[in-house]
C-alpha cells in the first residue's frame, strides 16, 4: 500500500484501472492503494476502520475473510448480482452503503 495526498474535495474517489493490478480508494484524509491479488484479504482486514464487504456470493471467500467475518472484523452483505454489484443492483448497493455509513456515523 502507498499513501499519497488526495485532492481535497471532501469526496470519496474510487479508481480501478483495468490495465493495472491495483485499486485505489481515496478520501480527503487518506489514499489506499492495494495490489488486487497479493494479500488483499489480510490488507483489508488490517485497515483499522469499520469495513463493509459487498459480495454477489460467498463461494470465493478465502480463509482469512471467512475467519475475519466470523470474528466480526467487518460487516458483510450478499446481494443478488453479477460481477459489478453497483451496476447490477444500484438501489440495493446504495441501501447497503447508506445503512453502513449511518450505523458507523460516517455520513
MOWOUR-V253020 format. One record per pair of residues at least 6 apart in sequence whose C-alpha atoms are under 8 Angstrom apart, sorted by the first residue. I is the first residue (numbers start at 1). J is the second residue. Records with the same first field share a line. If there is no record, write none. Layout:
I->J + J
This chain:
1->32 + 33 + 34 + 35
2->31 + 32 + 33
3->30 + 31 + 32 + 33
4->30 + 31
5->28 + 29 + 30 + 31
6->26 + 27 + 28 + 29 + 30 + 31
7->27 + 28
8->27 + 28
9->28
10->27 + 28
11->27 + 28
12->25 + 26 + 27 + 28
13->25 + 26 + 27
14->23 + 24 + 25 + 26
15->23 + 24 + 25
16->22 + 23 + 24
17->23
21->35 + 36 + 37
22->33 + 34 + 35 + 36
23->33 + 34 + 35 + 36
24->31 + 32 + 33 + 34
25->31 + 32 + 33
26->32
34->40 + 43
41->62 + 64 + 65
42->64 + 65
45->65 + 68 + 73 + 74
50->73 + 74 + 104
51->73 + 74 + 75
52->74 + 75 + 76 + 77 + 97 + 100
53->74 + 75 + 76 + 77
54->76 + 77 + 78 + 79 + 85 + 93
55->76 + 77 + 78 + 79 + 85
56->78 + 79 + 80 + 81 + 82 + 83 + 85
57->78 + 79 + 80
58->78
68->74
69->75 + 76
77->96
79->85 + 89 + 92 + 93
80->89
81->88 + 89
82->88
85->93
86->93 + 94
101->107
